[in-house]
């Protein structure tokens, strides 16, 4: 295992101290908490398909099931896999912000968000990269053009997700069919333009806020259709708090934007 590929954030002094060993221009960020059943298979497929031109950063919140150990065991076979470990469960939003800052410091051009539970198809990564020439932010949409491309969700969760998308678009007027999607690709220019230190939302609301801030900065947001397949093993990390935060954040963002405080 190459020790230089392991990063521990606590204590954190502002310098990640690890230079990517490859010349990849794309970083895939995968936050994890208790994903031992999924992470090995997902990383294996990503590395088999793309290790020659992407890097992967796993950010693990001290998973008690040994998720980080699985990542470490795979690092000896590639220079494209990096690991950050955090001392406790700190949430999806802070994991992505940490990954974004790392990506900007290391000079990546494109930064992808991806779930660890295999709900996002690794084969779609190439589609994202191919489509980035016409966008600053590319969103993988489950609901593009009034379609529903979701597999194995219970009806209640599907209705909740779809209504959240409609509600968000109605309040914010943001032209995104699936604003809560967590499968997306940013150009580094978008992330550099945002004050990442001011973003504290989590879950659904984090995705909404990132889209909204990019849109208000005038960046081009495009969507491509994806098929979302619910996890077959492991437990969902969505909580009632995530749902409640998503309800009020659209009003908070819209109001702040209206008065020029965004």
NORHU-V396665 format. One record per backbone hydrogen bond with DSSP energy under -1.0 kcal/mol. NH is the residue of the N-H (numbers start at 1). CO is the residue of the C=O. E is the energy in kcal/mol with one decimal. If there is no record, write none. Layout:
BEGIN
NH:CO:E
NH:CO:E
END
This chain:
BEGIN
5:2:-2.1
6:3:-2.0
7:83:-3.5
9:85:-2.1
27:110:-2.5
28:55:-2.7
29:112:-3.2
30:57:-2.8
32:59:-2.8
38:35:-1.4
39:35:-2.9
42:38:-2.3
43:39:-2.7
44:40:-2.3
45:41:-2.0
46:42:-2.4
47:43:-2.9
48:44:-1.9
49:45:-1.9
50:46:-2.9
51:47:-1.6
53:50:-2.6
54:50:-1.5
55:26:-2.6
56:80:-3.1
57:28:-3.1
58:82:-2.7
59:30:-1.9
60:84:-3.0
61:32:-2.1
66:63:-1.3
70:66:-1.6
71:67:-1.8
72:68:-2.6
73:69:-2.2
77:74:-1.4
78:75:-1.4
82:56:-3.0
83:5:-2.1
84:58:-3.0
85:7:-2.4
86:60:-2.7
95:91:-1.4
96:92:-2.4
97:93:-2.5
98:94:-2.2
99:95:-2.4
100:96:-3.1
101:97:-2.4
102:98:-2.0
103:99:-2.6
104:100:-2.5
105:101:-2.3
106:102:-2.0
108:103:-2.0
109:25:-2.2
110:25:-2.2
111:186:-2.6
112:27:-2.8
113:184:-2.8
114:29:-1.6
124:121:-2.0
125:122:-1.4
128:124:-2.1
129:125:-2.2
130:126:-2.4
131:127:-1.6
134:131:-1.5
135:132:-1.5
136:220:-2.4
137:220:-1.9
138:185:-2.8
139:222:-2.8
140:183:-3.0
141:224:-3.1
146:143:-1.1
147:144:-1.1
149:142:-2.7
151:228:-3.1
158:154:-2.1
159:155:-2.6
160:156:-2.2
161:157:-2.5
162:158:-2.7
163:159:-2.8
164:160:-2.0
165:161:-1.8
166:162:-2.1
167:163:-2.9
168:164:-2.4
169:165:-2.2
170:166:-2.4
171:167:-2.2
172:168:-2.5
173:169:-2.0
176:174:-2.3
181:178:-1.5
185:138:-2.7
186:111:-3.0
187:136:-2.4
188:109:-2.5
191:187:-1.3
192:188:-2.6
193:189:-1.4
196:194:-1.4
198:195:-2.0
199:196:-1.3
206:202:-1.1
207:203:-1.5
208:204:-2.1
209:205:-2.8
210:206:-2.4
211:207:-2.0
212:208:-2.7
213:209:-2.7
214:210:-2.0
215:211:-2.6
216:212:-2.7
217:213:-1.1
218:215:-1.7
219:214:-1.9
222:137:-2.4
224:139:-2.2
226:141:-2.3
228:149:-2.7
229:119:-1.5
230:151:-2.8
243:239:-1.6
244:240:-2.6
245:241:-2.6
246:242:-1.8
247:243:-1.4
248:244:-1.6
249:245:-2.2
252:248:-2.0
253:249:-3.0
254:250:-2.0
255:251:-2.5
256:252:-2.3
257:253:-2.4
258:254:-2.3
259:255:-1.7
260:257:-1.2
261:256:-3.2
END
